[in-house]
């Protein structure tokens, strides 16, 4: 099916308009046919050709009725030839039937491609002019010029409308295809974003828990013979961390809400529970709060700040060599800030950087990604031998 055929079939709204136009043309054809026959009978009632005129009129009416019922394009082409032939004979016998040419223009333009329909329109117009000249009896300028002008206008309007419809359908097809491609791209981006989010969640919870367990179990193995009591304490702590990690894993399956927050009590209590777990004989973690939020914090903000605290303390534990760390939660009217400081080794922070040179971990990139999702900012201040201060700030909507 070519583009012209698709434009002819059209979309639901176009099909309704085309159906209305076709009904008007069909009604006009039968009105013109009946008027032409009535005119002929009124003027030539006793003419010997009258029975033939009546028979040909009936045949033309039957042929015309069959046209809309024929769906296949080749069948409609086979129908158009006899219909035009029956009309041409009628016009030669009775020139008043020439007025039926206009609906036949439309039928030809609908059935044929533009290149084939134009010669048919020219033929029908020529027959109309010849018939009208015979009826007039002299070369009337109106008869010579009016039918070609009407045919030219009707053909031009139809062809232009068909081409505009084809271009519009092409644009709509392009738009639909573009929307499908955009939807597919959004699905892919959504999938990648969800994978990234899950990677951050796993890094900030399960991976940290497994890392702590490994360190505790390695320490227990080294002290098992020399200090069994201390080794057993390490094993018990590792078991506690494993239990906590299991709770986090179950929370992943449920809705990915941090277990500390799911237990109730809000962000401050969750941070204190985190500090208690991270506190060891080698590292002391304290929590400070300044200000009180005027309304409950949004769940995504609480979850992000808790995960940021977990990631930051994991970096302190694994890389800083610190003896103390502090979590400071500051609530302001328009933002909430979490500062994580430690007295560890520190590192050089090049201008514009947010991670130590050579660091290939996921902690700081995960923190930065969480803050970016909430419109927040991350600031890191550190220097060798002077510890590190990490500040995460998230704006809050006015209340």
RAFEN-V30955 format. One record per pair of residues at least 12 apart in sequence whose ideal C-beta (glycine too) atoms are under 10 Angstrom apart, sorted by the first residue. I is the first residue (numbers start at 0). GAP is how many residues later the second one is. Records with the same first field share a line. If there is no record, write none. Layout:
I = GAP ; GAP
This chain:
0 = 72
1 = 111 ; 164
2 = 159 ; 160 ; 162 ; 163 ; 164 ; 166 ; 167 ; 170
3 = 108 ; 109 ; 110 ; 155 ; 158 ; 159 ; 161 ; 162
4 = 68 ; 108 ; 161
5 = 159 ; 160 ; 163 ; 164 ; 167
6 = 154 ; 155 ; 156 ; 157 ; 158 ; 159 ; 160 ; 161 ; 162 ; 163
7 = 65 ; 101 ; 102 ; 103 ; 154 ; 157 ; 158
8 = 160
9 = 155 ; 156 ; 158 ; 159
10 = 154 ; 157 ; 158 ; 161
13 = 151 ; 154 ; 155
16 = 144 ; 148
17 = 92 ; 147
18 = 49
20 = 85 ; 89 ; 137 ; 140
21 = 45 ; 46 ; 81 ; 84 ; 85 ; 88
22 = 45
23 = 79 ; 82
24 = 77 ; 78 ; 79 ; 80 ; 81 ; 82 ; 85
25 = 38 ; 39 ; 41 ; 42 ; 77 ; 80 ; 81
26 = 76
27 = 71 ; 72 ; 74 ; 75 ; 78
28 = 31 ; 32 ; 35 ; 36 ; 38 ; 58 ; 70 ; 71 ; 72 ; 73 ; 74 ; 75 ; 77 ; 78
29 = 31 ; 34 ; 35 ; 70 ; 73
30 = 68 ; 69 ; 72
31 = 64 ; 65 ; 66 ; 67 ; 68 ; 69 ; 70 ; 71 ; 72
32 = 24 ; 25 ; 27 ; 28 ; 31 ; 54 ; 57 ; 64 ; 66 ; 67 ; 70
33 = 23 ; 27
34 = 61 ; 62 ; 64 ; 65
35 = 17 ; 21 ; 54 ; 55 ; 58 ; 59 ; 60 ; 61 ; 62 ; 63 ; 64
36 = 13 ; 16 ; 17 ; 19 ; 20 ; 21 ; 23 ; 24 ; 53 ; 57 ; 59 ; 60
37 = 58
38 = 55 ; 57 ; 58 ; 60
39 = 13 ; 14 ; 17 ; 50 ; 53 ; 54 ; 55 ; 56 ; 57
40 = 12 ; 13 ; 16 ; 53
42 = 51 ; 53
43 = 50 ; 52
46 = 46 ; 47
48 = 44 ; 45
49 = 43 ; 44
51 = 37 ; 38 ; 41 ; 42
52 = 36 ; 37 ; 40 ; 41 ; 44
55 = 30 ; 31 ; 33 ; 34 ; 37 ; 38 ; 41
56 = 29 ; 30 ; 33 ; 37 ; 40 ; 43
57 = 28
58 = 23 ; 24 ; 27 ; 28 ; 30 ; 31
59 = 22 ; 23 ; 24 ; 25 ; 26 ; 27 ; 29 ; 30 ; 37 ; 40 ; 44
60 = 25
61 = 21 ; 24
62 = 16 ; 17 ; 18 ; 19 ; 20 ; 21 ; 22 ; 23 ; 24
63 = 15 ; 19 ; 22 ; 23 ; 36 ; 39 ; 40 ; 43
65 = 13 ; 16 ; 17
66 = 12 ; 13 ; 16 ; 40 ; 43 ; 44
67 = 39 ; 42
69 = 41
72 = 38 ; 39
75 = 31 ; 34 ; 35 ; 36
76 = 34 ; 35 ; 39
78 = 28 ; 32
79 = 24 ; 27 ; 28 ; 30 ; 31 ; 32 ; 37 ; 40
80 = 39
82 = 21 ; 24 ; 25 ; 28
83 = 17 ; 20 ; 23 ; 24 ; 36 ; 39 ; 40 ; 43
86 = 13 ; 14 ; 16 ; 17 ; 37 ; 40
87 = 13 ; 16 ; 35 ; 36 ; 39 ; 43
89 = 41
90 = 33 ; 36 ; 37 ; 39 ; 40 ; 41 ; 43
91 = 35 ; 38 ; 39 ; 42
92 = 38
93 = 37 ; 41
94 = 32 ; 33 ; 35 ; 36 ; 37 ; 38 ; 39 ; 40 ; 41
95 = 35 ; 36 ; 39
96 = 31 ; 34
97 = 26 ; 27 ; 29 ; 30 ; 31 ; 32 ; 33 ; 34 ; 36 ; 37 ; 45 ; 49
98 = 29 ; 32 ; 33 ; 48
99 = 24 ; 28
100 = 20 ; 22 ; 23 ; 24 ; 26 ; 27 ; 28 ; 30 ; 46 ; 49 ; 50 ; 53
101 = 22 ; 26 ; 45 ; 48 ; 49 ; 52
103 = 16 ; 17 ; 20 ; 24
104 = 12 ; 15 ; 16 ; 19 ; 20 ; 23 ; 45 ; 46 ; 49 ; 50 ; 53
105 = 15 ; 48 ; 49 ; 52
106 = 13
107 = 12 ; 13 ; 15 ; 16 ; 47 ; 50
108 = 12 ; 45 ; 46 ; 48 ; 49 ; 50 ; 52 ; 53
109 = 48 ; 52
113 = 41 ; 44 ; 45 ; 48 ; 49
116 = 38 ; 41 ; 42 ; 45
117 = 33 ; 37 ; 41
119 = 35
120 = 27 ; 30 ; 31 ; 33 ; 34 ; 37
121 = 26 ; 29 ; 30 ; 33
123 = 23 ; 27
124 = 22 ; 23 ; 24 ; 25 ; 26 ; 27 ; 29 ; 30
125 = 21 ; 22 ; 25
126 = 20
127 = 15 ; 18 ; 19 ; 20 ; 22 ; 23
128 = 14 ; 15 ; 16 ; 17 ; 18 ; 19 ; 22
129 = 13 ; 17
130 = 12 ; 16
131 = 12 ; 14 ; 15
192 = 176 ; 180
195 = 169 ; 170 ; 173 ; 177
196 = 59 ; 169 ; 172 ; 173 ; 176
197 = 54 ; 58
198 = 163 ; 166 ; 167 ; 170
199 = 104 ; 107 ; 108 ; 111 ; 162 ; 163 ; 165 ; 166 ; 167 ; 169 ; 170 ; 173
200 = 47 ; 50 ; 51 ; 55 ; 57 ; 102 ; 106 ; 165 ; 169
201 = 46 ; 47 ; 50 ; 160 ; 164
202 = 104 ; 107 ; 108 ; 111 ; 158 ; 159 ; 160 ; 162 ; 163
203 = 44 ; 54 ; 102 ; 103 ; 104 ; 105 ; 106 ; 107 ; 108 ; 109 ; 110 ; 158 ; 159 ; 162 ; 163 ; 166
204 = 39 ; 40 ; 42 ; 43 ; 44 ; 46 ; 47 ; 51 ; 53 ; 54 ; 101 ; 102 ; 105 ; 106 ; 109
205 = 39 ; 40 ; 42 ; 43 ; 46
206 = 38 ; 104 ; 107 ; 155 ; 156
207 = 33 ; 37 ; 40 ; 70 ; 102 ; 103 ; 105 ; 106 ; 107 ; 109 ; 110 ; 155
208 = 29 ; 32 ; 33 ; 34 ; 35 ; 36 ; 37 ; 38 ; 39 ; 40 ; 68 ; 101 ; 105
209 = 31 ; 32 ; 35
210 = 30 ; 103 ; 106 ; 107
211 = 25 ; 26 ; 28 ; 29 ; 30 ; 32 ; 33 ; 65 ; 66 ; 68 ; 102 ; 105 ; 106
212 = 21 ; 22 ; 24 ; 25 ; 26 ; 27 ; 28 ; 29 ; 32
213 = 24
214 = 19 ; 23 ; 26 ; 65 ; 102 ; 103
215 = 15 ; 17 ; 18 ; 19 ; 20 ; 21 ; 22 ; 23 ; 24 ; 25 ; 26 ; 64
216 = 14 ; 17 ; 18 ; 20 ; 21 ; 22
217 = 16 ; 20
218 = 12 ; 14 ; 15 ; 16 ; 18 ; 19 ; 63
219 = 12 ; 13 ; 14 ; 15 ; 16 ; 17 ; 18
220 = 13 ; 14
221 = 12
229 = 51
232 = 48
233 = 46
236 = 40 ; 43
239 = 37
240 = 36
243 = 15 ; 16 ; 29 ; 33
244 = 14
245 = 13
246 = 12 ; 13 ; 15 ; 16
247 = 12 ; 14 ; 62
249 = 12
255 = 47
256 = 42 ; 45 ; 46 ; 49
257 = 12 ; 16 ; 41 ; 44 ; 45 ; 46 ; 47 ; 48 ; 49 ; 52
258 = 14 ; 47
259 = 12 ; 13 ; 14 ; 17 ; 42 ; 43 ; 46 ; 49 ; 50
260 = 12 ; 38 ; 41 ; 42 ; 44 ; 45
261 = 41
265 = 27 ; 30 ; 31 ; 36
266 = 22 ; 26 ; 29 ; 30 ; 34 ; 35 ; 36 ; 38 ; 39 ; 42 ; 62 ; 64 ; 69 ; 71
267 = 19 ; 21 ; 24 ; 25 ; 34 ; 59 ; 61 ; 63
268 = 18
269 = 32 ; 33 ; 35 ; 36 ; 39 ; 40
270 = 14 ; 16 ; 17 ; 18 ; 31 ; 34 ; 35 ; 38 ; 39 ; 56 ; 57 ; 58 ; 67
271 = 13 ; 14 ; 15 ; 17 ; 55
272 = 14 ; 33
273 = 13 ; 32 ; 35 ; 36 ; 39 ; 53
274 = 12 ; 34 ; 38 ; 50 ; 51 ; 52
276 = 33 ; 36
277 = 31 ; 32 ; 35 ; 36 ; 38 ; 39 ; 47 ; 49
278 = 34 ; 45 ; 46
279 = 37
280 = 42
281 = 35 ; 39 ; 40 ; 41
282 = 30 ; 33 ; 34 ; 37 ; 38 ; 39 ; 40 ; 41 ; 42 ; 59 ; 61
283 = 38 ; 39 ; 40 ; 41 ; 42
284 = 24 ; 28 ; 31 ; 32 ; 37 ; 39 ; 40 ; 41 ; 42 ; 55 ; 57
285 = 38 ; 39 ; 40 ; 41 ; 42 ; 55
286 = 22 ; 39 ; 40 ; 41 ; 42
287 = 38 ; 39 ; 40 ; 41 ; 42 ; 51
288 = 38 ; 39 ; 40 ; 41 ; 42
289 = 38 ; 39 ; 40 ; 41 ; 42 ; 47 ; 49
290 = 38 ; 39 ; 40 ; 41 ; 42 ; 45 ; 46
291 = 39
292 = 36 ; 38 ; 39 ; 40 ; 43 ; 103 ; 106
293 = 37 ; 39 ; 102 ; 105
294 = 101 ; 102 ; 104
296 = 34 ; 39 ; 97 ; 99
297 = 38 ; 76 ; 96 ; 98 ; 99
299 = 70 ; 73 ; 74 ; 94
300 = 35 ; 73 ; 75 ; 93 ; 94 ; 95
301 = 34
302 = 67 ; 71
303 = 34 ; 63 ; 65 ; 66 ; 67 ; 69 ; 70 ; 72 ; 88 ; 90
304 = 22 ; 24 ; 31 ; 32 ; 33 ; 65 ; 66 ; 69 ; 71 ; 87 ; 89
305 = 32
306 = 59 ; 60 ; 63
307 = 19 ; 30 ; 32 ; 55 ; 58 ; 59 ; 60 ; 62 ; 63 ; 68 ; 70 ; 82 ; 84 ; 86
308 = 16 ; 18 ; 20 ; 29 ; 31 ; 58 ; 81 ; 83
309 = 53 ; 56 ; 57
310 = 29 ; 50 ; 51 ; 52 ; 53 ; 54 ; 55 ; 56 ; 59 ; 79
311 = 13 ; 15 ; 26 ; 27 ; 28 ; 29 ; 30 ; 51 ; 52 ; 55 ; 68 ; 76 ; 78 ; 80
312 = 12 ; 14 ; 27 ; 29 ; 50
313 = 47 ; 48 ; 49
314 = 25 ; 27 ; 29 ; 40 ; 41 ; 44 ; 46 ; 48 ; 49 ; 52 ; 73 ; 75
315 = 24 ; 25 ; 26 ; 27 ; 28 ; 47 ; 71 ; 72 ; 74
316 = 25 ; 27
317 = 43 ; 45
318 = 23 ; 25 ; 26 ; 28 ; 37 ; 40 ; 42 ; 44 ; 69
319 = 22 ; 23 ; 24 ; 25 ; 26 ; 27 ; 62 ; 67 ; 68
320 = 21 ; 22 ; 23 ; 24 ; 25
321 = 19 ; 20 ; 21 ; 22 ; 23 ; 24 ; 65 ; 66
322 = 19 ; 20 ; 21
323 = 17 ; 18 ; 19 ; 20 ; 63
324 = 15 ; 16 ; 17 ; 18 ; 19 ; 62 ; 63
325 = 13 ; 14 ; 15 ; 16 ; 17 ; 63
326 = 12 ; 13 ; 14
327 = 12 ; 13 ; 61 ; 63
329 = 61 ; 63
330 = 65
331 = 61 ; 63 ; 64
332 = 63 ; 65 ; 66
333 = 61 ; 62 ; 63 ; 64 ; 65
334 = 40 ; 41 ; 42 ; 58 ; 59 ; 60 ; 61
335 = 40 ; 56 ; 57 ; 58 ; 59 ; 60
336 = 39 ; 40 ; 42 ; 54 ; 55 ; 56 ; 57
337 = 29 ; 38 ; 52 ; 53 ; 54 ; 55 ; 56
338 = 40 ; 50 ; 51 ; 52 ; 53 ; 54
339 = 27 ; 40 ; 48 ; 49 ; 50 ; 51 ; 52
340 = 40 ; 41 ; 46 ; 47 ; 48 ; 49 ; 50
341 = 40 ; 45 ; 46 ; 47 ; 48
342 = 42 ; 43 ; 44 ; 45
343 = 38 ; 41 ; 42 ; 43 ; 44
344 = 37 ; 39 ; 40 ; 41 ; 42 ; 43
345 = 35 ; 36 ; 37 ; 38 ; 39 ; 40 ; 41 ; 42 ; 43
346 = 12 ; 33 ; 35 ; 36 ; 37 ; 38 ; 39 ; 40 ; 41
347 = 34 ; 35 ; 36
348 = 30 ; 31 ; 32 ; 33 ; 34 ; 39
352 = 27
353 = 13 ; 14 ; 24 ; 25 ; 26 ; 36
354 = 12 ; 13 ; 25
355 = 24 ; 26 ; 32
362 = 27
363 = 14 ; 16 ; 26
366 = 13 ; 23 ; 25
367 = 12 ; 24
369 = 22 ; 24
370 = 21 ; 22 ; 23
372 = 21
373 = 18 ; 19 ; 20 ; 21 ; 22
374 = 18 ; 19 ; 20
375 = 16 ; 17 ; 18 ; 19
376 = 14 ; 15 ; 16 ; 17 ; 18
377 = 12 ; 13 ; 14 ; 15
378 = 12 ; 13 ; 14
379 = 12
